[in-house]
Amino acid sequence: MAKSLKELSVGALAARSGLPVSTIHFYEAKGLIHSERNRGNHRRFGRDVLRRVAIIKVAQRAGIPLKEIARVLSALPHGRVPTTRDWEKIASNWKDDLDDRIERLTRLRDTLSLCIGCGCLSVDRCPLRNPDDELASEGPGPRLLDPK
Protein backbone atom coordinates (compact mmCIF):
# COMPACT_ATOMS: atom_id res chain seq x y z
CA MET A 1 0.00 0.00 0.00
CA ALA A 2 1.39 3.43 -0.88
CA LYS A 3 2.61 5.51 2.05
CA SER A 4 0.09 8.28 1.32
CA LEU A 5 -2.78 5.79 1.79
CA LYS A 6 -1.43 4.79 5.20
CA GLU A 7 -1.28 8.38 6.37
CA LEU A 8 -4.08 10.72 7.36
CA SER A 9 -4.25 14.46 6.95
CA VAL A 10 -5.31 16.45 10.00
CA GLY A 11 -8.75 16.88 8.42
CA ALA A 12 -9.10 13.15 7.75
CA LEU A 13 -7.99 12.34 11.30
CA ALA A 14 -10.50 14.83 12.66
CA ALA A 15 -13.30 13.36 10.54
CA ARG A 16 -12.43 9.74 11.45
CA SER A 17 -12.09 10.51 15.18
CA GLY A 18 -15.07 12.85 15.44
CA LEU A 19 -12.91 15.62 16.86
CA PRO A 20 -12.43 19.17 15.65
CA VAL A 21 -9.14 19.94 13.88
CA SER A 22 -8.31 22.33 16.74
CA THR A 23 -8.45 19.42 19.20
CA ILE A 24 -6.10 17.38 17.02
CA HIS A 25 -3.68 20.33 17.01
CA PHE A 26 -4.06 20.67 20.80
CA TYR A 27 -3.30 16.97 21.36
CA GLU A 28 -0.23 17.27 19.16
CA ALA A 29 0.95 20.41 20.98
CA LYS A 30 0.60 18.53 24.30
CA GLY A 31 2.66 15.61 22.95
CA LEU A 32 -0.22 13.14 23.04
CA ILE A 33 0.02 12.39 19.31
CA HIS A 34 2.65 12.98 16.67
CA SER A 35 2.68 13.78 12.99
CA GLU A 36 5.23 13.95 10.23
CA ARG A 37 5.41 16.70 7.64
CA ASN A 38 5.22 15.92 3.95
CA ARG A 39 7.07 17.79 1.18
CA GLY A 40 4.31 20.41 1.15
CA ASN A 41 4.82 20.89 4.92
CA HIS A 42 1.38 19.43 5.71
CA ARG A 43 0.85 17.27 8.77
CA ARG A 44 0.45 13.56 8.11
CA PHE A 45 -0.60 11.18 10.86
CA GLY A 46 -0.06 7.45 10.88
CA ARG A 47 -3.15 5.29 11.24
CA ASP A 48 -1.95 4.26 14.71
CA VAL A 49 -2.93 7.77 15.83
CA LEU A 50 -6.62 6.85 15.41
CA ARG A 51 -6.28 4.29 18.23
CA ARG A 52 -4.28 6.73 20.33
CA VAL A 53 -7.00 9.35 19.92
CA ALA A 54 -9.58 6.76 20.98
CA ILE A 55 -7.55 6.07 24.13
CA ILE A 56 -7.32 9.80 24.84
CA LYS A 57 -11.07 10.25 24.44
CA VAL A 58 -11.90 7.33 26.76
CA ALA A 59 -9.35 8.48 29.34
CA GLN A 60 -10.68 12.04 29.29
CA ARG A 61 -14.24 10.78 29.80
CA ALA A 62 -12.95 8.88 32.83
CA GLY A 63 -11.37 12.09 34.13
CA ILE A 64 -7.74 11.07 33.64
CA PRO A 65 -5.56 14.20 33.49
CA LEU A 66 -3.86 14.93 30.15
CA LYS A 67 -0.44 14.81 31.81
CA GLU A 68 -1.11 11.21 32.89
CA ILE A 69 -2.48 10.30 29.45
CA ALA A 70 0.66 11.74 27.84
CA ARG A 71 2.88 9.78 30.24
CA VAL A 72 1.17 6.49 29.38
CA LEU A 73 1.10 7.11 25.63
CA SER A 74 4.79 8.08 25.61
CA ALA A 75 5.64 4.59 26.88
CA LEU A 76 4.04 2.98 23.81
CA PRO A 77 6.19 2.36 20.74
CA HIS A 78 5.91 5.21 18.25
CA GLY A 79 4.18 4.32 15.01
CA ARG A 80 2.61 1.08 16.30
CA VAL A 81 -1.12 0.71 16.81
CA PRO A 82 -1.77 0.24 20.54
CA THR A 83 -2.93 -3.34 21.10
CA THR A 84 -5.57 -4.84 23.35
CA ARG A 85 -2.76 -5.90 25.68
CA ASP A 86 -1.49 -2.29 25.77
CA TRP A 87 -4.99 -1.08 26.68
CA GLU A 88 -5.39 -3.73 29.40
CA LYS A 89 -2.13 -2.61 31.00
CA ILE A 90 -3.08 1.07 30.75
CA ALA A 91 -6.57 0.45 32.17
CA SER A 92 -5.27 -1.63 35.08
CA ASN A 93 -2.87 1.17 36.01
CA TRP A 94 -5.75 3.64 36.11
CA LYS A 95 -8.15 1.37 38.00
CA ASP A 96 -7.05 2.34 41.54
CA ASP A 97 -7.27 6.04 40.72
CA LEU A 98 -10.73 5.58 39.22
CA ASP A 99 -11.89 3.54 42.24
CA ASP A 100 -10.69 6.32 44.55
CA ARG A 101 -12.49 8.96 42.49
CA ILE A 102 -15.68 6.90 42.44
CA GLU A 103 -15.54 6.63 46.23
CA ARG A 104 -15.05 10.39 46.63
CA LEU A 105 -17.83 11.16 44.13
CA THR A 106 -20.19 8.76 45.90
CA ARG A 107 -19.45 10.47 49.24
CA LEU A 108 -20.05 13.85 47.59
CA ARG A 109 -23.31 12.69 46.02
CA ASP A 110 -24.57 11.28 49.31
CA THR A 111 -23.86 14.48 51.28
CA LEU A 112 -24.43 17.07 48.57
CA SER A 113 -27.99 17.97 49.56
CA LEU A 114 -26.94 18.47 53.18
CA CYS A 115 -23.88 20.62 52.76
CA ILE A 116 -21.45 21.77 50.12
CA GLY A 117 -18.54 21.20 52.49
CA CYS A 118 -17.66 24.86 52.60
CA GLY A 119 -16.85 24.92 56.31
CA CYS A 120 -19.55 27.52 56.97
CA LEU A 121 -20.63 28.17 60.50
CA SER A 122 -24.26 28.99 59.80
CA VAL A 123 -25.94 25.69 58.95
CA ASP A 124 -26.48 23.82 62.23
CA ARG A 125 -27.79 20.64 60.59
CA CYS A 126 -24.76 20.25 58.31
CA PRO A 127 -22.94 16.95 58.99
CA LEU A 128 -19.74 18.65 57.94
CA ARG A 129 -20.19 21.68 60.19
CA ASN A 130 -16.96 23.32 61.22
CA PRO A 131 -17.71 25.19 64.46
CA ASP A 132 -15.28 28.01 65.26
CA ASP A 133 -13.53 27.31 61.95
CA GLU A 134 -11.38 24.64 63.60
CA LEU A 135 -10.33 23.23 60.23
CA ALA A 136 -8.78 26.47 58.99
CA SER A 137 -5.36 25.32 60.17
CA GLU A 138 -5.57 22.33 57.79
CA GLY A 139 -5.89 24.52 54.71
CA PRO A 140 -8.56 25.94 52.42
CA GLY A 141 -11.50 24.23 50.84
CA PRO A 142 -13.95 21.48 51.77
CA ARG A 143 -11.69 19.69 54.28
CA LEU A 144 -14.30 17.19 55.53
CA LEU A 145 -15.92 16.42 52.22
CA ASP A 146 -12.75 15.84 50.25
CA PRO A 147 -10.03 14.91 52.75
CA LYS A 148 -7.29 14.51 50.13
Secondary structure, 3 states (H helix, E strand, C coil): CCHHHHEECHHHHHHHHCCCHHHHHHHHHCCCCCCEECCCCCEEEECHHHHHHHHHHHHHHCCCCHHHHHHHHHCCCCCCCCCHHHHHHHHHHHHHHHHHHHHHHHHHHHHCCCCCCCCCCCCCCCCCCCHHHHHHHHCCCCCCCCCC
